[in-house]
Amino acid sequence: MTREEVLRRYKIPAEILDEYEPQGQEYDDSDIERISTIMTLRDIGFNKEDIKMYMLLEQTGVSTVKERLKILEVKRSALLDEMHKNEKQLECLDYLRYMIKKSKE
């Protein structure tokens, strides 16, 4: 499959292909799967260095499963912490809104 077919069919941003382009001119199923994983990692907040490290581990294979799971667990924990922080901020914001509305009465 050509670059243009990949861009059109899978709606992969061109900058992803520019950054992680396979060696040849054609893309096979394994290239698409690898790029899909890269896009997922980007979507959940991994930076370029983290993506490269994760993908190197993935290419190594089954022997790195525990390490990859650990990386994902750390990211998950950080996302949960951020969500809890945002929930607390939202509660404070709602309280201030409530107080303003109450004072108008």
C-alpha positions in Angstrom: 0.0 0.0 0.0 1.3 3.5 -0.8 1.6 6.4 1.5 -1.3 8.1 -0.2 -3.5 5.0 0.3 -2.5 4.8 4.0 -3.3 8.5 4.5 -6.7 8.2 2.8 -7.8 4.8 4.0 -6.7 4.9 7.7 -6.9 8.7 8.1 -3.4 8.7 9.7 -2.0 12.2 10.0 0.8 12.9 7.6 3.1 14.1 10.4 2.8 10.6 11.9 4.0 9.0 8.7 6.7 11.6 8.3 8.0 10.8 11.8 7.6 7.0 11.8 7.9 6.2 8.1 8.8 2.5 7.3 12.0 1.7 5.4 10.4 1.0 2.1 8.0 2.9 -0.1 5.2 0.4 0.6 3.2 -0.2 3.8 2.2 -3.6 4.9 -0.2 -4.8 7.7 2.6 -4.8 10.3 3.4 -1.1 9.4 -0.2 -0.1 9.8 -0.4 -2.0 13.1 2.7 -0.3 14.4 1.5 3.2 13.3 -1.9 2.5 15.0 -0.1 1.7 18.2 2.0 4.9 17.9 -1.2 6.9 17.3 -2.8 5.3 20.4 0.2 6.1 22.5 0.2 9.8 21.3 -3.6 10.0 22.1 -3.0 8.9 25.7 -0.3 11.5 26.2 3.0 9.8 25.5 5.8 12.0 24.3 8.1 11.1 21.3 10.8 9.7 23.6 8.3 7.5 25.5 6.8 6.3 22.2 10.2 5.3 20.8 11.1 3.5 24.0 7.7 1.7 24.1 8.0 0.7 20.4 11.5 -0.6 20.9 10.2 -2.8 23.7 7.3 -4.0 21.6 9.6 -4.9 18.7 11.7 -7.0 21.2 8.6 -9.1 21.8 7.1 -11.2 24.5 10.1 -10.9 26.8 9.2 -7.2 27.4 5.5 -7.7 28.3 6.0 -7.0 32.0 8.0 -3.8 31.2 5.4 -2.5 28.8 2.6 -3.2 31.2 4.5 -1.3 33.9 4.9 1.7 31.6 1.1 1.6 30.8 0.3 1.3 34.5 2.4 4.3 35.4 0.7 6.3 32.6 -2.7 5.2 33.8 -1.9 6.2 37.4 -0.8 9.6 36.2 -3.9 10.1 34.2 -6.1 9.1 37.2 -4.3 11.5 39.4 -4.9 14.3 36.8 -8.6 13.3 36.6 -8.9 13.5 40.4 -7.2 16.9 40.5 -9.6 18.1 37.8 -12.6 16.8 39.7 -11.5 18.7 42.8 -11.1 21.9 40.7 -14.5 21.4 39.2 -16.0 21.0 42.7 -14.4 24.2 43.8 -15.6 26.0 40.7 -19.2 24.7 41.3 -19.0 25.8 44.9 -18.0 29.3 43.9 -20.8 29.4 41.3 -23.3 28.2 44.0 -22.1 31.0 46.4 -22.5 33.7 43.8 -26.0 32.5 42.8 -27.0 32.2 46.5 -25.8 35.8 47.2 -28.0 37.1 44.4 -31.1 35.8 46.1 
